[in-house]
């Protein structure tokens, strides 16, 4: 009978060896996180200010567009971040 750990390892590809990251890779991953954290914060702040201004002026259609734009742009930055981190892990 298999333990829960053994079943989980099988489900998540436990037969594959665990790849150990070098110190350089860890540092590069941290830099990527910081870079994209700043970019995401910048987008959220900029678009958040535009949304706030539109709310004050009662431009409700504009609010919806800006919120959707904010969601799309943050999601794109997160995808870009993850792709960049995957490249570092594969190196």
Residue, then its C-alpha position, 0 to 999 in steps of 0.5 A: x500500500x502506497x503512502x499519501x506522499x508516494x501517491x502525490x509524488x506520482x501525480x506530480x511527476x515524482x519520478x523525475x529528479x528534482x532540479x537544484x537551482x544554483x545560487x546565480x539562478x536563485x539571485x536571477x529569479x529574485x531579480x526578476x520577481x523584484x523587476x516585475x513586482x515594480x512594473x505591476x505596482x506601477x501599472x496598478x497605481x497609474x490605472x488605479x488613479x485613472x479609475x479613481x478620477x473616473x469615479x469622481x467624475x461619474x464616468x462609469x463606462x470608462x471605469x469598466x474599461x480601465x478596470x479591464x485594462x488593468x486586469x489585462x495588463x497585470x495578467x500580461x506582466x505576470x505571464x511575462x514574469x513567469x516566462x522569464x523565470x522559466x527560462x532561468x530555471x531551464x538554463 
